[in-house]
Amino acid sequence: MRRATQLSFVGLLALGGLLAFANRAALGAWAFSVTGEEQPPAQARALWHLAVGALRPPLDLRPEVPIQHNGVNPFGINTFLQQEVELSKREAQVRLIAEAGFHWLRQEFPWADIEISGKGNFEDCRNGPCISAWEKYDHIVSLAEKYGLEILVRLSSPPAWSRADGDARGAFGPPDDANDFADFAQAVAERYRGRLRYYQIWNEPNIFPEWGDQPANPEAYTQLLCAAYARLKTVDPDIVVVAAPLAPTNPLGLVNGASNNAAELNDFVYLQRMYYAGAGACFDVMSVQGYGLGSGPTDRRLRPLQFNYARNLFIRDLMVKNGDAHKAIWIAEVNWNAAPEHIPSIFGRVTEEQQARYAPLAYARAQAEWPWVGANFFWFFKRASDAEKDQAWYYFRMAEPDFTLLPVYQTMKDYIATARVMYPGWFQEDHWAVEWSGEWKVASSERHTFGKARESEGNASLRFTFEGNEALLLASGPGTVTVRVNGGPPSVFNLQSSIVHLPLARNLPTGRHTVEVATTGRVAVDGFIIRRAPELAPGLALLMGGLLALLALRRPRAGDRRSPSPPASLSQQERESQGRGASRL
């Protein structure tokens, strides 16, 4: 009997193996969709990591709470426009970016390139007769306006005069006085008042050399952040202050071999110390880096010592625990490195074909799964020259210095053209996927979420496409709302002054649906909630099939009174300890 059972088990294994071999392409595609790995051995290892990870307590992500700045257009790209000497090349770059469908430029306004020789001196005398140091940045701002783009201004790179020891602690070291930096931030904001609204304070202050050649210091960065925040808000309360993206890294403040003993600090520890120092009151949006490094964008493993695209979930969990569930995360840099084989790289390595596939998948995953993520910035469009082509980080580019476009440009352009969709989550009334027609105005009131709503005046309408099977509208009257879903028959709702969660669509098959809303009277739109209810039938069928198979294998047979053998103990899970992540990108 025992031998018959063994033979049955072996037969089932053989049958399973044959089925897996026959469907290996589909199986591999599924494995990639959850592991981000393309080779079977790596997929098997990642699946084991996922199984072990399922035993850990879940993260507290609060996916359905009101969040500010999460419904913005998600398509951004990093630029180095200040390095383009020829104005025509600067404009050609912005034009190509706009033609691809991107909405944001993440562009540095280097302090050292604007307030160059001394405090209050905004003249550039480095190349002959003195000119205004603002001239270059005036042109960049005008180009963005011409092509309908918005700029996330990155304020960083202090001048040597801001430190008593000059560049002795590295060219990126913070100023001796945080107020000098706040003065500079105020000067930028005043010059571009009403034209620029989004400011990011510094870049990767937790790693070498972005905080200079010295140990990372979250308390000092928080002081800098808070000084700039207060000054920017005095210029315009509607300015949105974005905290610096923290680089994914493992060291805990110990010397790790960097030049002059610079000490890096793990991003999670760094952020928590920022909160202890009071940073929560000094930023409107958190930012992170979204590099995949060793795996693709579909990697769902959550392992603190592993750097993958999903690392922002740990940051979201920390924000929720510190009372910041209402704040969005923006991904300041996302991409995969396509360095040739002969170039040493610490960033992982993909082909240009993989890079072209991965980038749209990354944006699609952020839109579909992470409602707390707003803008997402590709790293980067191009460099002004190929002087750094012997360095791995050069191969994150989307175009060559001569404007030769790489495959990822076209795949991103194709994806953006179809991506104006609202996905599951809670979004404010300013979501970028909503099309507004008629007379609408911004209404301010304490009863509205975050104090604002969009209010119709007379006959007006809105339209949007969502992905899921349920859509709700947060709205109040007095007025009437007429709703059509996928062009079907109208549903009419009479609204009073209280805010209600109006069911626009329910119990639809999961997929894309179009909602059209017409209003009469005064209707205030205060937000949208999109849901994707789990489809239980396939999962239940799979679970029942698995249980039946298990029962069939474990059913006791007459005369078989042996006690079951104890399970073999599992070996201790391997701990990965990768080197620092996307440093000095």
Legacy VTK file of the C-alpha trace (Angstrom):
# vtk DataFile Version 3.0
C-alpha trace
ASCII
DATASET POLYDATA
POINTS 585 float
0.000 0.000 0.000
2.806 2.326 0.905
4.516 1.669 -2.435
1.270 2.322 -4.316
0.918 5.666 -2.546
4.490 6.593 -3.417
3.959 5.668 -7.040
0.760 7.758 -7.151
2.604 10.720 -5.699
5.469 10.322 -8.187
2.945 10.076 -10.982
1.275 13.302 -9.899
4.642 15.029 -9.740
5.518 13.765 -13.205
2.164 14.914 -14.558
2.644 18.306 -12.922
6.099 18.532 -14.440
4.807 17.700 -17.900
2.033 20.267 -17.613
4.491 22.895 -16.401
6.842 22.127 -19.289
4.016 22.311 -21.828
2.931 25.676 -20.427
6.377 26.983 -19.565
5.900 30.244 -21.495
2.691 31.091 -19.663
4.206 29.969 -16.367
7.268 32.123 -16.948
5.110 35.148 -17.803
3.101 34.658 -14.636
6.263 34.280 -12.545
7.643 37.518 -14.027
4.379 39.276 -13.186
4.933 38.656 -9.470
8.729 38.433 -9.154
10.137 40.819 -11.748
12.607 38.064 -12.671
12.984 36.630 -16.182
15.163 33.551 -15.590
13.644 30.391 -14.031
16.212 29.984 -11.208
15.758 33.599 -10.144
11.984 33.216 -10.414
12.015 30.136 -8.189
14.109 31.906 -5.575
11.851 34.975 -5.695
8.720 32.845 -5.323
10.247 31.353 -2.186
10.917 34.874 -0.887
7.293 35.782 -1.569
6.045 32.710 0.276
8.178 33.531 3.320
7.169 37.195 3.120
3.503 36.243 3.299
4.133 35.118 6.886
5.182 38.600 7.985
2.683 41.150 9.352
1.239 43.259 6.534
2.275 46.876 6.074
-0.198 49.605 7.038
-0.718 51.378 3.700
-4.195 52.939 4.057
-4.956 52.778 0.310
-8.389 54.366 0.631
-7.984 57.591 2.581
-8.013 61.202 1.335
-4.535 62.096 0.033
-3.298 65.394 -1.350
-1.285 65.645 -4.582
-1.788 61.987 -5.535
-4.068 62.664 -8.517
-1.567 64.735 -10.485
-0.424 63.767 -13.957
2.051 60.949 -13.200
4.380 61.415 -16.174
7.593 63.260 -15.370
11.198 63.134 -16.532
14.514 64.415 -15.195
16.414 66.958 -17.265
19.773 68.721 -17.275
18.643 71.698 -19.321
21.009 74.046 -17.515
23.923 72.182 -19.139
22.758 72.800 -22.712
24.686 75.821 -24.003
22.790 76.160 -27.281
19.266 77.508 -26.849
18.026 75.505 -29.836
19.142 72.237 -28.238
17.468 73.202 -24.979
14.213 73.799 -26.827
14.536 70.644 -28.929
14.824 68.632 -25.729
11.705 70.176 -24.182
9.774 69.728 -27.426
10.606 66.011 -27.657
9.627 65.511 -24.030
6.281 67.215 -24.614
5.682 65.235 -27.806
6.138 61.993 -25.864
3.321 63.081 -23.536
5.317 63.871 -20.396
3.864 66.589 -18.181
6.628 67.281 -15.640
10.264 68.273 -15.763
12.307 67.616 -12.661
14.941 70.262 -13.180
17.660 71.346 -10.777
18.131 75.050 -10.090
21.635 74.661 -8.597
22.273 77.220 -5.891
25.947 77.348 -6.936
24.928 78.290 -10.494
22.611 81.148 -9.512
24.018 82.829 -6.374
27.540 82.118 -7.484
30.169 84.311 -5.881
28.549 85.618 -2.722
25.330 86.142 -0.842
22.879 88.306 -2.754
25.011 88.300 -5.918
23.045 86.860 -8.838
25.534 87.750 -11.570
27.524 85.241 -13.587
30.995 86.579 -14.373
32.666 83.226 -15.061
32.802 83.466 -18.860
33.630 87.013 -19.858
31.347 89.988 -19.281
28.941 89.564 -16.384
25.380 88.518 -17.184
22.370 87.735 -15.036
22.631 84.257 -13.565
18.839 84.072 -13.815
18.868 84.314 -17.622
19.336 80.588 -18.218
16.578 79.622 -15.778
14.201 82.265 -17.128
14.581 80.547 -20.501
13.930 77.087 -19.023
10.764 78.292 -17.282
9.554 79.968 -20.487
10.167 76.784 -22.495
8.151 74.726 -20.021
5.278 77.196 -20.315
5.499 77.227 -24.106
5.119 73.440 -24.290
2.553 73.103 -21.510
4.849 71.459 -18.966
5.198 71.962 -15.216
8.510 71.995 -13.371
9.431 70.331 -10.115
12.279 72.625 -9.072
15.098 70.805 -7.310
16.935 73.194 -4.973
20.374 71.822 -4.081
24.119 72.122 -4.845
25.266 74.950 -2.527
28.051 77.371 -3.493
31.430 77.194 -1.772
30.898 80.609 -0.122
28.040 79.133 1.971
30.591 77.096 4.000
33.489 78.541 5.958
35.722 75.691 4.795
34.585 75.961 1.166
34.570 72.568 -0.523
36.676 70.818 2.121
33.656 68.667 3.097
32.654 68.087 -0.501
30.956 70.287 -3.061
27.496 69.071 -2.013
27.923 69.716 1.682
25.145 71.746 3.336
25.617 75.434 4.148
26.808 76.509 7.569
23.616 78.536 8.048
20.277 77.031 6.949
18.926 80.569 6.611
21.272 81.217 3.675
19.607 78.337 1.838
16.152 79.596 2.863
17.058 83.039 1.470
17.981 81.424 -1.838
14.766 79.379 -1.933
12.790 82.557 -1.283
14.611 84.396 -4.066
13.723 81.650 -6.572
10.099 81.545 -5.442
9.705 85.325 -5.614
11.188 85.524 -9.097
8.846 82.837 -10.429
5.808 83.588 -8.273
2.674 82.319 -10.034
4.760 80.395 -12.586
6.447 77.712 -10.483
4.612 75.969 -7.637
6.519 72.754 -6.807
9.877 72.793 -5.002
11.971 69.830 -3.881
14.426 70.491 -1.089
17.757 68.735 -1.740
18.468 65.298 -3.172
19.438 62.038 -1.417
20.824 63.628 1.768
21.271 60.176 3.335
24.159 59.085 1.093
27.639 60.091 -0.039
28.323 62.579 -1.521
24.917 64.320 -1.578
25.373 65.596 1.987
29.031 66.336 1.391
31.931 64.237 2.505
30.561 63.755 6.013
28.125 61.513 7.883
24.457 61.745 6.939
22.545 63.871 9.431
18.727 63.694 9.324
18.360 66.283 12.073
20.465 68.821 10.166
18.573 68.092 6.954
15.281 68.585 8.797
16.479 71.993 9.966
17.305 72.908 6.359
13.966 71.563 5.114
11.939 73.434 7.722
13.760 76.710 7.080
13.072 76.462 3.341
9.462 75.357 3.894
8.642 78.336 6.083
10.225 80.795 3.669
8.546 79.327 0.566
5.140 79.425 2.234
5.586 83.117 3.042
6.031 83.780 -0.682
2.957 81.744 -1.643
0.955 79.460 0.700
-0.043 77.347 -2.315
3.561 76.350 -3.022
3.983 72.588 -2.646
7.140 71.569 -0.795
8.523 68.133 -1.640
10.973 66.468 0.736
14.211 65.123 -0.693
14.121 61.604 -2.129
16.029 59.210 0.084
18.365 56.800 -1.647
17.803 53.092 -0.897
20.802 52.015 1.144
21.563 49.628 4.003
24.367 51.139 6.147
23.338 52.326 9.589
25.551 55.370 9.796
28.791 53.387 9.872
31.837 54.058 7.742
31.425 52.081 4.518
34.529 52.886 2.539
33.353 56.136 0.947
35.825 58.935 0.407
36.934 60.688 3.602
34.931 58.244 5.710
31.530 59.543 4.663
28.829 57.563 6.472
25.543 56.731 4.764
22.292 56.007 6.575
19.499 53.574 5.765
16.507 55.358 4.227
13.989 53.976 6.744
16.074 54.943 9.755
16.786 58.327 8.209
13.100 59.084 7.612
12.077 58.054 11.113
14.734 60.323 12.599
13.437 63.123 10.367
10.001 62.627 11.919
11.484 62.634 15.424
13.130 65.964 14.527
9.802 67.507 13.440
10.008 67.115 9.653
6.347 66.092 9.401
5.332 69.755 9.685
7.751 70.834 6.955
6.771 69.054 3.735
3.620 68.498 1.675
4.835 65.527 -0.391
7.390 62.822 0.379
9.633 61.545 -2.400
11.574 58.350 -2.987
13.792 56.760 -5.602
12.182 54.038 -7.728
15.087 52.128 -9.223
14.514 48.448 -9.918
18.233 47.674 -9.848
18.276 43.867 -9.678
14.703 43.041 -10.722
11.897 44.272 -12.964
9.000 46.577 -12.036
6.630 43.702 -11.230
8.736 42.451 -8.305
6.327 42.136 -5.339
8.866 41.038 -2.776
9.030 43.200 0.332
12.425 42.607 1.896
14.031 45.554 3.698
17.542 44.555 2.621
16.571 44.230 -1.038
16.274 47.224 -3.357
13.414 46.971 -5.805
10.732 49.180 -7.341
8.245 48.398 -4.550
10.448 49.832 -1.799
8.147 52.859 -1.532
5.650 50.658 0.336
7.958 50.654 3.371
8.126 54.454 3.194
4.333 54.640 2.955
4.026 52.417 6.035
6.386 54.706 7.971
4.422 57.778 6.893
1.139 56.242 8.019
2.610 55.346 11.394
3.786 58.952 11.795
0.391 60.478 10.992
1.087 61.348 7.347
-1.382 59.025 5.594
-2.837 62.120 3.887
0.427 62.907 2.071
1.419 61.549 -1.327
4.728 60.037 -2.369
6.336 61.192 -5.608
8.945 58.966 -7.250
11.786 61.330 -8.099
13.785 58.905 -10.251
12.744 55.645 -11.916
14.538 53.536 -14.530
16.663 50.473 -15.236
20.297 50.702 -16.266
21.237 49.590 -19.781
25.020 49.836 -19.475
27.009 47.713 -21.959
28.646 44.570 -20.603
32.123 46.130 -20.557
31.028 48.971 -18.236
31.154 48.036 -14.514
27.810 48.826 -12.872
26.430 48.851 -9.332
22.928 49.535 -10.683
22.089 46.115 -12.104
22.065 45.635 -15.860
19.339 45.268 -18.478
19.271 45.436 -22.247
17.808 48.452 -24.020
14.906 46.185 -25.025
14.251 45.324 -21.372
14.529 48.962 -20.378
11.941 49.808 -23.031
9.560 47.148 -21.613
10.168 47.872 -17.944
9.586 51.625 -17.900
5.927 51.550 -19.063
5.269 48.602 -16.734
6.621 50.677 -13.850
4.276 53.561 -14.558
1.366 51.156 -15.076
1.985 49.460 -11.727
2.217 52.740 -9.834
-1.056 53.933 -11.390
-2.923 50.681 -10.829
-1.674 49.638 -7.389
-0.334 52.621 -5.417
-2.955 55.383 -4.971
-0.575 57.280 -2.670
1.920 57.784 -5.531
1.546 60.950 -7.604
4.175 62.089 -10.108
6.791 59.598 -11.320
9.977 60.947 -12.959
11.972 58.929 -15.490
15.732 59.210 -14.942
16.718 60.866 -17.331
16.198 62.343 -20.818
19.760 63.129 -21.998
23.117 64.569 -21.124
24.624 67.504 -22.985
27.652 65.422 -24.071
28.909 61.846 -23.994
31.871 62.657 -21.733
30.515 60.229 -19.103
29.862 57.287 -21.418
32.504 55.274 -19.558
30.356 55.459 -16.415
27.386 53.163 -15.790
24.983 55.894 -14.697
25.190 57.494 -18.171
23.133 54.562 -19.513
19.932 55.546 -17.770
19.397 58.032 -20.624
16.377 58.109 -22.951
18.260 59.886 -25.748
21.861 60.293 -26.807
23.471 63.738 -26.650
22.910 64.072 -30.428
19.158 63.469 -29.863
19.168 59.893 -31.125
16.153 58.418 -29.357
16.432 55.045 -27.622
13.642 52.418 -27.729
12.291 53.449 -24.315
11.225 56.822 -25.743
8.716 55.200 -28.103
7.362 52.681 -25.596
6.761 55.427 -23.051
5.113 57.600 -25.695
2.808 54.734 -26.667
1.872 54.014 -23.040
1.218 57.636 -22.082
-1.198 58.004 -25.007
-3.540 55.431 -23.418
-3.017 56.114 -19.714
-5.521 58.853 -18.849
-7.402 56.602 -16.444
-8.403 56.731 -12.773
-7.434 53.623 -10.806
-8.529 52.340 -7.364
-8.023 54.775 -4.518
-9.367 58.010 -3.033
-8.574 61.050 -5.138
-9.330 64.726 -4.893
-11.442 66.612 -7.399
-8.373 67.808 -9.328
-7.468 64.330 -10.655
-5.721 64.680 -14.000
-7.934 62.070 -15.739
-11.129 64.103 -15.300
-12.365 66.218 -18.221
-14.438 69.236 -17.137
-16.952 71.087 -19.326
-19.033 74.172 -18.589
-18.625 76.579 -15.697
-16.701 75.262 -12.696
-14.939 77.203 -9.973
-12.813 76.342 -6.959
-14.872 76.593 -3.766
-13.218 76.913 -0.356
-14.939 75.627 2.763
-13.972 73.793 5.950
-16.535 71.109 5.153
-14.665 70.067 2.025
-11.769 67.607 2.121
-8.586 69.629 2.567
-10.770 72.757 2.434
-11.492 72.820 -1.309
-13.911 71.436 -3.902
-14.875 72.163 -7.499
-18.312 73.731 -7.786
-20.540 73.978 -10.862
-22.392 77.116 -11.792
-25.554 76.216 -13.711
-25.283 73.459 -16.310
-21.900 71.743 -16.347
-20.443 68.279 -16.799
-17.455 66.052 -16.161
-16.209 62.834 -17.694
-13.587 60.251 -16.781
-12.521 56.678 -17.420
-11.752 54.381 -14.514
-10.301 50.908 -14.086
-12.246 48.755 -11.655
-15.843 47.832 -10.958
-17.103 50.555 -8.630
-16.942 54.367 -8.646
-18.227 56.869 -6.086
-18.454 60.644 -6.253
-18.131 62.799 -3.143
-20.569 65.617 -3.819
-23.074 68.030 -2.307
-25.842 70.310 -3.589
-28.280 71.857 -3.819
-28.487 70.537 -7.339
-29.114 67.571 -9.593
-26.638 65.042 -10.963
-27.354 62.883 -14.006
-25.018 59.922 -14.485
-24.377 57.693 -17.493
-21.990 54.737 -17.355
-20.555 53.411 -20.612
-23.198 55.345 -22.541
-26.063 53.507 -20.809
-29.363 54.858 -19.473
-29.230 57.892 -17.158
-29.512 57.789 -13.376
-30.676 60.992 -11.675
-29.728 62.054 -8.134
-31.025 65.065 -6.234
-28.399 66.416 -3.837
-28.845 68.469 -0.714
-26.253 70.558 1.079
-24.624 67.664 2.930
-21.729 65.796 1.299
-22.644 62.269 0.224
-20.801 59.353 -1.348
-22.804 59.106 -4.553
-22.653 55.657 -6.234
-21.822 56.337 -9.869
-21.199 52.700 -10.815
-21.470 49.402 -8.941
-21.106 45.689 -9.609
-19.524 46.200 -13.005
-17.181 43.632 -14.536
-13.595 44.544 -13.733
-12.158 46.632 -16.556
-12.275 50.135 -17.981
-15.511 52.084 -17.785
-16.443 55.629 -18.781
-18.584 57.820 -16.544
-20.337 60.993 -17.680
-21.834 63.313 -15.069
-24.074 66.288 -15.910
-25.050 68.802 -13.243
-27.737 71.434 -12.823
-27.860 73.892 -9.965
-24.867 74.253 -7.657
-23.063 70.957 -7.252
-19.751 70.712 -5.392
-17.450 67.839 -6.380
-15.200 66.926 -3.452
-13.442 63.821 -4.729
-13.648 60.349 -6.224
-13.344 56.838 -4.823
-12.563 54.001 -7.221
-12.677 50.378 -6.120
-11.702 47.083 -7.636
-13.638 44.459 -5.703
-11.836 41.111 -5.569
-13.168 38.501 -7.942
-13.513 35.528 -5.630
-14.774 32.841 -8.005
-11.433 31.918 -9.679
-9.613 32.009 -6.354
-12.240 29.890 -4.620
-12.187 27.347 -7.427
-8.400 27.104 -7.215
-8.523 26.807 -3.424
-11.200 24.075 -3.537
-9.254 22.178 -6.177
-6.119 22.348 -4.070
-7.946 21.193 -0.957
-9.545 18.266 -2.779
-6.165 17.213 -4.172
-4.620 17.459 -0.719
-7.410 15.385 0.816
-7.028 12.770 -1.894
-3.309 12.452 -1.204
-3.654 12.434 2.604
-6.749 10.191 2.885
-5.893 7.379 5.377
-6.096 3.877 3.942
-7.242 0.728 5.711
-4.413 -0.901 7.584
-2.194 2.180 7.304
-1.840 3.218 10.950
1.509 4.945 10.694
1.820 8.316 12.354
2.647 11.087 9.895
6.295 12.038 9.739
7.162 15.424 11.204
7.872 18.073 8.578
11.484 18.734 7.768
12.723 21.943 9.371
13.261 24.817 7.025
16.734 26.244 6.600
17.236 29.816 7.758
16.275 32.312 5.082
19.258 33.809 3.334
19.711 37.442 4.075
20.764 39.611 1.217
23.040 42.455 1.902
23.410 44.481 -1.238
25.639 47.471 -1.439
24.285 50.944 -1.514
21.629 51.572 -4.114
21.122 54.439 -6.523
23.768 56.730 -5.087
25.000 59.772 -6.976
22.507 59.423 -9.762
LINES 1 586
585 0 1 2 3 4 5 6 7 8 9 10 11 12 13 14 15 16 17 18 19 20 21 22 23 24 25 26 27 28 29 30 31 32 33 34 35 36 37 38 39 40 41 42 43 44 45 46 47 48 49 50 51 52 53 54 55 56 57 58 59 60 61 62 63 64 65 66 67 68 69 70 71 72 73 74 75 76 77 78 79 80 81 82 83 84 85 86 87 88 89 90 91 92 93 94 95 96 97 98 99 100 101 102 103 104 105 106 107 108 109 110 111 112 113 114 115 116 117 118 119 120 121 122 123 124 125 126 127 128 129 130 131 132 133 134 135 136 137 138 139 140 141 142 143 144 145 146 147 148 149 150 151 152 153 154 155 156 157 158 159 160 161 162 163 164 165 166 167 168 169 170 171 172 173 174 175 176 177 178 179 180 181 182 183 184 185 186 187 188 189 190 191 192 193 194 195 196 197 198 199 200 201 202 203 204 205 206 207 208 209 210 211 212 213 214 215 216 217 218 219 220 221 222 223 224 225 226 227 228 229 230 231 232 233 234 235 236 237 238 239 240 241 242 243 244 245 246 247 248 249 250 251 252 253 254 255 256 257 258 259 260 261 262 263 264 265 266 267 268 269 270 271 272 273 274 275 276 277 278 279 280 281 282 283 284 285 286 287 288 289 290 291 292 293 294 295 296 297 298 299 300 301 302 303 304 305 306 307 308 309 310 311 312 313 314 315 316 317 318 319 320 321 322 323 324 325 326 327 328 329 330 331 332 333 334 335 336 337 338 339 340 341 342 343 344 345 346 347 348 349 350 351 352 353 354 355 356 357 358 359 360 361 362 363 364 365 366 367 368 369 370 371 372 373 374 375 376 377 378 379 380 381 382 383 384 385 386 387 388 389 390 391 392 393 394 395 396 397 398 399 400 401 402 403 404 405 406 407 408 409 410 411 412 413 414 415 416 417 418 419 420 421 422 423 424 425 426 427 428 429 430 431 432 433 434 435 436 437 438 439 440 441 442 443 444 445 446 447 448 449 450 451 452 453 454 455 456 457 458 459 460 461 462 463 464 465 466 467 468 469 470 471 472 473 474 475 476 477 478 479 480 481 482 483 484 485 486 487 488 489 490 491 492 493 494 495 496 497 498 499 500 501 502 503 504 505 506 507 508 509 510 511 512 513 514 515 516 517 518 519 520 521 522 523 524 525 526 527 528 529 530 531 532 533 534 535 536 537 538 539 540 541 542 543 544 545 546 547 548 549 550 551 552 553 554 555 556 557 558 559 560 561 562 563 564 565 566 567 568 569 570 571 572 573 574 575 576 577 578 579 580 581 582 583 584
